[in-house]
């Protein structure tokens, strides 16, 4: 059967560099716990999750343009291998357990962190500039197993309808108009109980140390303690998650506006 035009386009993204990156990551994560995380029949897309004791976060293997799938839904001591080919489709296999998927593109998203992240100077200097914010620790998930990727992709309709947005005539960014941005953010979150304990993800920190897990923090002055994330660190995306009371807040840059999403 002839491949569709979509499959052909997917194969073009499977460059030698991407195949090498995939093989290297799979080798580094030999022995991890593997599970089928998500499958879309409409998109022909499979996501495989790799997790390892002692590491926070996960590695997600994104298989697109899937043509065949067989094997267990979850297993220990995974030894996943990308079968050598010059052109697709490619095979991702774990022969020991009889797992096999044939697809036209394999993307690897390493969203794990060694616990030694807490010792890195980039992380320490980032929080040293945030007055009133104390780093408690790292967490792979919050709430009902909500990882960073799930939150950024819009869990439970989080990113469907903006609660409010900050728009401006001259396209000033928060660090260029900090007072106006702060007034808007205070008004948009009025009545929201921002207690001392919460979890955050900030784009500026991700750029410094790579894909980070949730950062558990204590805030001395609630929202006021977080304002420097935008006005000082120039974050273009921030997620804040509170467990008690339960809510999640997202503020993202989109062209000349900053939509704010709020889910209670």
C-alpha positions in Angstrom: 0.0 0.0 0.0 1.4 3.4 -1.0 2.2 5.8 1.8 0.1 8.8 2.2 1.4 12.3 1.6 1.2 12.9 5.4 3.4 9.9 6.1 6.0 11.1 3.6 6.1 14.5 5.2 6.6 12.9 8.6 9.5 10.8 7.3 11.3 13.9 6.2 11.5 15.1 9.8 13.2 11.8 10.8 16.6 13.1 10.0 19.9 11.3 10.8 20.5 13.7 13.6 17.0 13.0 15.1 17.6 9.3 14.8 20.9 9.5 16.6 19.3 11.6 19.4 16.6 9.0 19.7 19.1 6.1 19.9 21.2 7.9 22.4 18.3 8.7 24.7 17.0 5.1 24.5 20.4 3.8 25.4 20.6 6.1 28.4 17.2 5.0 29.6 17.8 1.2 29.3 16.2 -0.5 32.3 13.5 2.1 32.8 9.8 1.4 33.4 7.8 1.7 30.2 4.1 2.3 29.7 1.8 3.2 26.8 0.7 6.7 27.9 -1.7 7.7 25.2 -2.9 6.7 21.7 -5.0 8.6 19.2 -6.5 6.5 16.4 -7.5 9.7 14.5 -3.9 11.1 14.5 -2.3 7.6 14.4 -0.1 8.8 17.3 1.3 6.8 20.2 3.0 8.2 23.3 5.3 5.9 25.4 6.3 7.0 28.9 9.7 6.0 30.4 10.2 6.6 34.2 13.2 5.7 36.4 13.5 5.5 40.2 15.6 8.4 41.5 14.7 10.7 38.6 12.0 13.3 38.6 9.9 13.7 35.5 9.9 11.4 32.5 10.9 10.7 28.9 8.0 10.7 26.4 8.5 8.9 23.1 6.1 10.3 20.5 5.5 7.9 17.6 3.6 9.5 14.8 2.1 8.0 11.7 1.7 4.6 13.3 1.1 1.6 11.1 1.4 -1.3 13.4 1.5 -1.9 17.2 1.8 -5.0 19.3 3.0 -5.9 22.8 2.3 -5.2 26.4 0.9 -1.9 27.7 3.5 -1.6 30.4 6.7 -3.4 31.5 9.8 -3.2 33.6 13.5 -3.1 32.6 12.7 -1.7 29.1 15.3 -2.1 26.4 13.7 -0.1 23.5 15.7 0.0 20.3 15.2 2.0 17.0 15.7 -0.4 14.1 18.3 0.9 11.6 16.9 2.0 8.3 17.7 4.7 5.8 14.1 5.5 5.0 10.9 4.9 6.9 8.8 3.6 8.3 10.8 3.0 11.4 10.4 0.3 14.0 10.7 0.8 17.7 11.1 -2.5 19.4 11.8 -4.2 22.7 12.4 -7.8 21.7 12.6 -9.1 25.3 8.9 -8.5 25.9 7.6 -8.7 22.3 6.9 -5.0 21.9 6.9 -3.5 18.4 5.6 -0.3 16.8 6.0 0.7 13.2 5.7 4.5 12.5 6.9 7.3 10.3 8.3 9.6 12.9 9.8 9.2 16.4 10.2 12.2 18.6 11.9 12.0 22.1 11.0 14.5 24.8 13.3 14.2 27.8 11.5 15.9 30.6 13.4 14.3 33.4 15.7 15.8 36.0 18.3 14.3 38.2 17.6 15.3 41.8 21.0 17.0 41.8 19.3 19.9 40.0 18.8 21.4 43.4 22.6 21.8 43.6 23.1 23.6 40.3 24.2 27.2 40.5 21.7 28.3 37.8 18.8 27.2 39.9 20.2 28.8 43.1 20.9 32.1 41.4 17.4 32.2 39.9 15.8 31.9 43.3 18.3 34.2 44.9 16.8 37.0 42.8 13.2 36.2 43.8 12.5 37.9 47.1 9.9 36.2 49.2 10.1 32.9 47.3 11.7 29.9 49.0 12.4 26.7 47.0 11.1 23.7 48.9 11.9 20.9 46.4 11.1 19.3 43.1 8.1 17.2 42.1 7.4 15.2 38.9 3.6 15.7 39.4 1.0 17.6 41.3 -2.6 16.9 42.0 -3.8 13.8 40.2 -0.6 13.0 38.4 -0.4 16.2 36.5 3.0 16.5 34.9 4.4 19.6 33.3 3.7 18.4 29.8 0.1 17.7 30.5 -0.3 21.1 32.1 1.3 23.0 29.2 -0.9 21.1 26.7 -4.1 22.2 28.4 -5.3 19.7 31.0 -9.1 19.6 31.4 -9.7 22.5 29.2 -7.2 24.8 30.9 -6.1 26.5 27.7 -9.5 26.6 25.9 -10.9 29.9 27.1 -8.8 32.8 28.6 -10.0 34.1 31.9 -8.6 37.5 31.0 -5.8 39.0 28.9 -3.3 41.8 29.0 -3.1 43.7 25.7 -1.2 46.9 25.0 -1.0 49.5 22.3 2.7 49.7 21.9 3.4 46.0 22.6 5.3 46.6 25.8 6.3 43.5 27.5 5.9 43.0 31.3 9.5 43.9 31.9 9.1 47.1 29.9 5.8 48.1 31.6 6.0 46.4 35.0 3.5 48.7 36.8 0.8 48.2 34.2 1.3 44.5 34.0 1.2 44.2 37.8 -2.0 46.1 38.0 -3.6 43.9 35.4 -2.4 40.7 37.0 -3.7 41.8 40.5 -7.1 42.6 39.0 -7.3 39.4 36.9 -6.5 37.3 40.0 -8.6 39.3 42.5 -10.3 36.9 45.0 -7.9 34.1 44.2 -6.4 32.7 47.4 -2.7 32.5 46.6 -1.4 30.7 49.7 2.1 30.1 50.8 2.5 26.7 49.3 2.2 26.1 45.5 4.0 24.7 42.5 5.4 26.7 39.6 6.9 26.2 36.2 8.7 29.3 34.6 10.0 29.5 31.1 13.1 31.6 32.1 14.3 28.9 34.4 13.6 26.2 31.8 15.9 28.0 29.4 18.7 28.0 31.9 18.6 24.5 33.2 16.5 22.6 30.6 13.1 21.0 31.0 12.3 21.2 34.6 9.8 19.4 36.8 7.3 21.3 39.0 9.1 23.5 41.6 7.5 23.4 45.0 7.8 26.8 46.7 6.7 28.9 49.7 5.6 32.4 49.1 5.8 35.1 51.7 3.5 37.6 49.9 1.4 35.4 47.5 1.2 36.9 44.0 3.5 39.8 44.9 6.3 37.3 45.4 5.8 35.9 41.9 5.7 39.2 40.0 9.5 39.2 39.4 9.0 36.1 37.3 7.6 38.4 34.6 9.1 41.8 35.4 12.6 40.7 36.2 13.2 37.2 34.7 11.2 37.9 31.6 9.2 34.7 31.6 7.0 34.3 28.6 5.1 31.4 30.2 4.3 30.7 33.8 2.2 28.0 35.4 1.2 28.1 39.1 -0.6 25.2 40.7 -2.2 25.2 44.2 -3.5 22.1 45.9 -5.4 23.7 48.7 -7.6 25.3 47.5 -7.2 23.6 44.2 -6.6 25.8 41.2 -4.1 26.2 38.3 -3.1 29.5 36.8 -1.4 30.0 33.4 0.0 33.2 31.9 1.5 33.0 28.4 2.7 35.4 25.7 0.9 35.3 22.4 1.9 38.0 19.9 0.9 41.3 21.4 -1.2 40.0 24.3 -0.8 37.9 27.4 -3.8 35.6 27.9 -4.4 34.4 31.5 -6.1 31.0 32.0 -7.6 30.0 35.3 -9.0 26.7 36.3 -10.5 26.1 39.8 
